[in-house]
């Protein structure tokens, strides 16, 4: 059973500076943790109630889990190693503990391999002490923050979502979820956008965070680096061409801007095509669409065109 030290450690990961220091973030909820186990994300430790552990055919201790083909709430994983119960204490963030910023591949496929992590049995009241949810769930996991390689060749053959100063956690989480739904596998964010591993963002992605590759970059430098390759840079503006009549490329970079100020001037200068979602209401109308709603509509139209 975790002690006060580990509970304080979990709570500390709600703060950005400690997530960066330890390269760890928190995942809550039965569905989310099931998806984490199915993904290519590495797990540091997991804290579940006796009921949750029993339903999945696991035993507290050091375990190696091979995810199954199904993704159901009552799945049972194949436990290949079950050694001894581990003392509940945070590991130091260095290479000897395996807590490193590691490169990983997308979820699924032949790369799906065993996951090793420490599993701790906890009581409901302990989860309530560290939960960010209104009602604590049956399980909480600590996952390692991944680092992805940026494949510029892939960018030239697909649609990539680029987010400029998108700072609202709920909006970012929804955009990650929409990108996953519409088949966008890579998101590039400005360095001053909200953090994807923020607990509110993680929760609002509903598991899509585990199927998306993301990169935080200097957008101006990045867009300049791909400009010589002639990669289309499509920006969403209020005064752009309507998406339903405009010629849309089958690949490129789709740029969405800040919730209140839109795309920054330095990024705007590098946009090669301006688009908008036309309003169909005459007279008095809303000033603009919510950025997550707008992004979802635009992604839908891109995918409808194929």
C-alpha positions in Angstrom: 0.0 0.0 0.0 1.5 3.4 -1.0 2.7 5.6 1.8 2.6 9.4 2.2 5.7 9.8 0.1 4.4 8.3 -3.0 1.0 10.0 -2.6 2.9 13.4 -2.4 5.0 12.4 -5.4 1.8 11.7 -7.5 0.3 15.0 -6.4 3.5 16.8 -7.4 3.1 15.6 -11.0 0.1 17.9 -11.3 2.6 20.7 -11.6 4.5 21.3 -14.9 7.9 21.7 -13.3 7.8 18.3 -11.6 6.5 16.6 -14.8 9.5 18.1 -16.6 11.9 17.2 -13.8 10.9 13.6 -13.7 9.6 13.2 -17.3 6.5 11.6 -15.9 2.7 12.4 -16.1 -0.5 11.0 -14.5 -3.2 9.0 -16.3 -6.5 8.4 -14.6 -9.6 6.3 -15.2 -10.2 2.7 -16.2 -10.6 3.4 -19.9 -7.6 5.7 -20.1 -5.3 3.2 -18.3 -6.5 0.3 -20.5 -5.6 2.4 -23.5 -2.2 3.4 -22.0 -1.4 -0.3 -21.5 -2.4 -1.0 -25.2 -0.2 1.9 -26.4 3.5 2.3 -27.1 3.8 4.7 -24.1 6.0 3.4 -21.3 4.5 2.9 -17.8 6.4 3.8 -14.7 3.9 2.5 -12.1 0.3 1.8 -11.7 -2.1 2.1 -8.7 -5.3 0.1 -8.7 -8.0 -1.0 -6.3 -8.3 -4.7 -5.5 -11.3 -4.9 -7.7 -9.6 -3.4 -10.8 -6.5 -5.6 -10.3 -8.6 -8.7 -10.0 -10.7 -7.9 -13.1 -7.6 -7.7 -15.2 -6.0 -10.9 -13.9 -3.1 -9.1 -12.3 -1.3 -9.2 -9.0 0.4 -6.4 -7.1 4.1 -6.4 -7.5 6.5 -6.1 -10.4 4.8 -7.2 -13.5 5.3 -7.6 -17.2 2.1 -7.3 -19.2 1.4 -8.3 -22.8 -1.6 -6.4 -24.0 -4.4 -8.4 -25.6 -6.1 -7.8 -28.9 -9.3 -6.7 -27.4 -9.8 -3.3 -25.7 -12.7 -4.0 -23.4 -13.3 -2.7 -19.9 -13.1 -6.2 -18.4 -10.1 -7.5 -20.3 -7.5 -9.8 -18.8 -3.9 -9.2 -19.7 -1.3 -12.0 -20.0 1.1 -11.5 -17.1 4.4 -13.0 -18.0 6.4 -11.9 -14.9 5.1 -11.5 -11.4 7.9 -11.2 -8.9 7.6 -9.5 -5.6 5.7 -6.6 -4.1 7.6 -3.4 -4.3 8.0 -0.7 -1.7 5.9 2.3 -2.6 8.4 5.0 -3.2 9.2 7.3 -6.2 12.2 6.3 -8.3 14.9 8.8 -9.0 14.8 10.3 -12.5 17.9 8.9 -14.0 18.9 6.2 -16.5 19.4 3.5 -13.9 15.7 3.6 -13.1 14.6 3.8 -16.7 12.9 7.1 -16.2 14.3 8.8 -19.3 12.9 10.8 -22.2 12.8 8.0 -24.7 11.9 7.8 -28.4 8.9 5.5 -29.1 6.9 4.3 -32.1 3.2 4.7 -32.6 0.8 2.4 -30.9 -0.2 -0.9 -32.4 1.1 -3.3 -35.0 4.0 -5.7 -34.7 5.8 -3.3 -32.3 3.4 -4.1 -29.5 5.6 -5.7 -26.8 5.5 -6.5 -23.1 5.3 -3.6 -20.7 7.1 -3.8 -17.3 6.0 -1.7 -14.4 5.3 -1.8 -10.7 1.7 -2.4 -9.7 0.4 -1.3 -6.3 -2.9 -2.2 -4.7 -4.5 0.9 -3.2 -7.8 1.8 -1.4 -10.4 4.1 -2.7 -9.6 6.8 -0.2 -6.0 6.8 -1.3 -7.0 7.4 -4.9 -9.3 10.2 -3.8 -6.3 11.9 -2.2 -4.4 12.2 -5.4 -7.2 12.3 -8.0 -7.8 15.3 -10.3 -11.3 14.0 -11.2 -14.5 15.0 -9.5 -15.0 11.3 -8.6 -11.9 9.2 -8.3 -11.8 6.1 -10.5 -10.5 2.6 -9.7 -7.0 3.1 -11.1 -4.3 5.7 -11.7 -1.1 5.3 -13.7 2.2 7.2 -14.0 3.5 7.2 -17.5 6.8 8.3 -19.0 6.7 11.4 -21.2 7.8 10.2 -24.7 10.0 11.9 -27.2 9.1 11.4 -30.9 11.3 11.7 -34.0 10.0 14.3 -36.5 9.8 12.6 -39.9 9.8 15.3 -42.5 9.2 12.8 -45.3 6.0 11.8 -43.7 4.9 15.4 -43.4 5.1 15.7 -47.2 2.6 12.8 -47.6 0.0 13.6 -45.0 -2.0 16.3 -43.3 -0.3 17.6 -40.1 -2.0 19.8 -37.5 0.0 22.8 -36.4 -1.2 24.7 -33.3 0.0 28.2 -32.6 -0.3 29.4 -29.0 -3.3 27.2 -28.3 -3.3 27.6 -24.5 -6.6 26.2 -23.2 -6.2 22.6 -22.0 -9.8 21.6 -22.9 -9.4 23.0 -26.4 -6.0 21.2 -26.9 -7.4 17.9 -25.6 -10.4 18.1 -28.0 -8.1 18.9 -30.9 -5.9 15.9 -30.1 -9.1 13.8 -30.0 -10.4 15.2 -33.3 -7.0 14.7 -35.0 -7.0 11.1 -33.9 -10.6 10.6 -35.2 -9.8 12.1 -38.6 -6.6 10.2 -39.1 -4.1 12.9 -38.4 -1.1 11.2 -36.7 1.2 14.2 -36.0 0.6 17.5 -34.2 3.2 20.3 -34.0 2.7 22.9 -31.3 4.4 26.2 -30.6 6.5 26.1 -27.5 4.1 28.4 -25.7 1.0 26.2 -26.3 -0.6 24.2 -23.5 1.2 21.1 -22.3 -0.2 17.9 -23.7 0.7 16.0 -20.4 -1.3 18.5 -18.4 -3.9 16.4 -16.5 -6.8 18.4 -18.0 -5.5 17.8 -21.5 -4.8 14.2 -20.9 -8.3 13.5 -19.6 -10.0 15.5 -22.4 -8.2 13.5 -25.1 -10.1 10.4 -24.0 -7.1 8.2 -24.8 -6.2 9.8 -28.2 -3.0 11.1 -26.6 -1.6 7.6 -26.9 -2.2 7.4 -30.6 -0.8 10.8 -31.6 2.9 11.9 -32.1 3.5 15.5 -31.0 6.4 18.0 -31.2 6.9 21.3 -29.4 8.9 23.5 -31.8 9.7 27.1 -32.7 7.0 27.4 -35.4 8.6 30.1 -37.4 11.9 28.2 -37.7 10.1 25.0 -38.4 7.9 26.5 -41.2 10.9 28.2 -42.8 12.7 24.8 -42.8 9.9 23.1 -44.7 9.2 26.0 -47.0 12.0 25.1 -49.6 10.2 21.8 -50.1 7.1 23.5 -51.2 4.9 22.1 -48.5 1.5 23.8 -48.4 0.9 25.8 -45.2 -2.9 26.3 -44.8 -3.9 28.8 -42.1 -7.4 29.3 -40.7 -8.5 33.0 -40.7 -11.7 34.9 -40.6 -11.1 36.4 -44.0 -9.9 33.3 -45.8 -11.5 31.5 -48.7 -14.5 29.3 -47.7 -13.4 25.7 -47.1 -16.3 24.2 -49.0 -15.4 25.9 -52.3 -11.6 26.4 -51.9 -9.1 24.0 -53.5 -7.6 22.0 -50.7 -4.4 20.1 -51.0 -4.3 16.4 -50.0 -1.3 17.0 -47.7 0.4 19.8 -45.9 0.4 21.7 -42.6 -2.9 23.0 -41.2 -2.3 25.9 -38.9 -4.8 26.9 -36.2 -4.1 30.0 -34.0 -4.7 31.2 -30.5 -8.2 31.2 -29.1 -8.5 35.0 -29.0 -5.7 36.4 -31.2 -5.6 33.8 -33.9 -2.4 33.0 -35.8 0.6 35.1 -34.8 2.0 37.6 -37.4 5.3 35.8 -37.8 3.6 32.5 -38.5 1.0 34.2 -40.7 3.7 35.5 -43.1 4.6 31.9 -43.8 1.1 30.7 -44.6 0.6 29.9 -48.3 -3.2 29.5 -48.3 -5.9 31.2 -46.2 -9.1 29.4 -45.4 -12.2 30.0 -43.3 -15.4 28.3 -42.3 -18.2 30.5 -43.8 -21.1 31.5 -41.6 -24.6 30.6 -42.9 -26.5 33.1 -40.7 -27.4 36.5 -42.0 -27.4 39.6 -39.9 -26.2 39.3 -36.3 -23.9 36.4 -35.8 -21.3 34.9 -33.5 -17.9 36.6 -33.8 -16.1 33.3 -34.4 -16.2 29.5 -33.7 -14.4 27.9 -30.7 -10.9 26.8 -31.9 -11.6 23.1 -31.1 -14.9 23.2 -33.0 -13.4 25.0 -36.0 -10.5 22.6 -36.1 -12.8 19.6 -36.1 -14.9 21.0 -38.9 -11.8 21.8 -41.1 -10.3 18.4 -40.5 -13.6 16.8 -41.4 -13.6 18.7 -44.7 -10.0 17.8 -45.5 -10.8 14.1 -44.9 -14.0 14.2 -46.9 -12.0 15.5 -49.9 -9.6 12.6 -49.4 
